[in-house]
Amino acid sequence: MKKYDYILVGSGLFAGVFAWYAKQHHKTCLVLEKRDHIGGNLYCEDIAGIHVHKYGAHIFHTSNKRVWDFVNSLAEFNRYTNSPMAYYKGEMYNMPFNMNTFHKLWGVCTPKEAMEKIQEQRAGIQGEPRNLEEQAISLVGRDIYERLIKGYTEKQWGRDCKDLPSFIIRRLPVRYIYDNNYFNDRYQGIPIGGYNVLIDQLFQGCEIRTKTDFLDNREYYVSLGEKIVYTGTIDGYFHYQFGNLEYRSLRFETELLDEPNYQGNAVVNYTEREIPYTRIIEHKHFEFGTQEKTVITREYPEEWKPGMEPYYPVNDEKNAELYAKYAKLAQKESNVIFGGRLAEYKYYDMDKVIESAMVCAEAEFAEEG
């Protein structure tokens, strides 16, 4: 008998949900986390009584009632609605693209007028869009593309829009109604007290070791557990034997300001190419804060290099082929469960990570009832 039933590598949402299920089945878990805190990118830091989303804005949204009920059984969620603004050359525009945006741009008042304007502007795109630029213009026309998409997207990905695949922007939200709610999902909100409340509940009862890298002492940690739940980078697990998968990274610049309200909104996107950051987050607005001070974070996209924090997988053909090789190796690891954003090399919304972990855990514990 080994000391633990499960060794959980990483402490983000996938590992947390699996840990919660394991606890319900009276299993013992050891959590190994490289950072000095648990929670992965959900972690919130308390600055002047404000819950600061340390690794970028996280707004929970889902249409899956089961997932929504699950997270609300662990933490109470507020009624926050994501309604970001976009700043371009001294002008503010509503997001997602809706009748408020169209009226500001063109003075149109009706959906019919807005549709006609977009139709007129996308006339130059013939056939199937070949890249992100053509895809965006075909969806929203040239004005919106030039002002609100092009610069932001090129900063985010570090590439010209003509060199990016069209599927990145295929689901661009466009609404012919006066509605600034960014998400179409039925449920939306943020845990009251920040995400640490949720994370602490998920990992309750686990033994946790922070500042600990599983890959630095793999054989020892494998010897401690019956099974591994691995949520780190899949190429890292296999010693990068086929080469590195590529990511985009982020750098955050956080500032405490001696004023109660800096920008009047939680998220403002900066869509000019010349402004180096993609957005400014003002954290207190996520929880309708009334503190005398405020905390803002500027978010700078960066080209990822080994040793940096990986955030977004680069889902192009080359990386898809490379991931497929690693996924084939992963299938042969009978005693390891690979799950989450890094282990599956995919961009996951939070609710989809939870759903995936639920399915995985339920299959794992199915025989025990």
FENPE-V897503 format. One record per backbone hydrogen bond with DSSP energy under -0.5 kcal/mol. NH is the residue of the N-H (numbers start at 1). CO is the residue of the C=O. Records with the same first field share a line. If there is no record, write none. Layout:
NH = CO  CO
This chain:
4 = 224
5 = 28
6 = 28
7 = 227
8 = 6  30
9 = 7  229
10 = 8  32
16 = 12
17 = 13
18 = 14
19 = 15
20 = 16
21 = 17
22 = 18
23 = 19
24 = 20
25 = 21  22
26 = 23
27 = 22
30 = 6
31 = 29  207
32 = 8  30
33 = 31  209
39 = 11
42 = 39
43 = 40
45 = 52
47 = 45  50
50 = 47
52 = 45  50
53 = 51
54 = 43  52
55 = 41  43
56 = 53
60 = 58  189
62 = 187
65 = 63
68 = 64
69 = 65
70 = 66
71 = 67
72 = 68
73 = 69  70
74 = 70  71
75 = 71
78 = 190
83 = 81
85 = 267
86 = 93
87 = 269
88 = 91
91 = 88
93 = 86
95 = 84
97 = 173
99 = 177
101 = 98
102 = 98
103 = 99
104 = 100
105 = 101
106 = 102
107 = 102  103
108 = 102
114 = 110
115 = 111
116 = 112
117 = 113
118 = 114
119 = 115
120 = 116
121 = 117
122 = 118
123 = 120
125 = 122
126 = 124
132 = 161  164
133 = 161
135 = 131
136 = 132
137 = 133
138 = 134
139 = 135
140 = 136
141 = 137
144 = 140
145 = 141
146 = 142
147 = 143
148 = 144
149 = 144  145
150 = 145
152 = 271
153 = 149
154 = 150
155 = 151
156 = 152
157 = 153
158 = 154
163 = 160
164 = 161
168 = 165
169 = 166
170 = 167
172 = 169
175 = 97
179 = 177
182 = 82  180
187 = 62
189 = 60
192 = 76
194 = 191
197 = 194
198 = 194
199 = 195
200 = 196
201 = 197
202 = 198
203 = 199
204 = 201
206 = 203
207 = 29
209 = 31
210 = 208
211 = 35
212 = 33
214 = 212
216 = 213
217 = 213  214
218 = 215
221 = 217
222 = 218
223 = 219
224 = 220  221
225 = 221  222
226 = 4
227 = 5
228 = 335
229 = 7
230 = 228  337
231 = 9  229
234 = 342
237 = 233
238 = 234
239 = 236
240 = 235
241 = 238
243 = 240
248 = 312
249 = 302
251 = 300
253 = 298
254 = 252
255 = 296
257 = 255  294
259 = 257
268 = 280
269 = 85
270 = 278
271 = 87  269
275 = 272
276 = 274
278 = 299
279 = 299
280 = 268
281 = 297
282 = 266
283 = 281  295
285 = 282
286 = 283
287 = 284
288 = 285
289 = 284
294 = 257
296 = 255
297 = 281
298 = 253
299 = 279
300 = 251  298
301 = 299
302 = 249
304 = 247
308 = 305
311 = 248
312 = 248
313 = 311
314 = 246
315 = 313
316 = 314
320 = 316
321 = 317
322 = 318
323 = 319
324 = 320
325 = 321
326 = 322
327 = 323
328 = 324
329 = 325
330 = 326
331 = 327
332 = 328  329
333 = 330
334 = 332
336 = 333
337 = 228
338 = 336
339 = 230  337
344 = 340
346 = 341
348 = 346
353 = 349
354 = 350
355 = 351
356 = 352
357 = 353
358 = 354
359 = 355
360 = 356
361 = 357
362 = 358
363 = 359
364 = 360
365 = 361
366 = 363
368 = 365
369 = 365  366
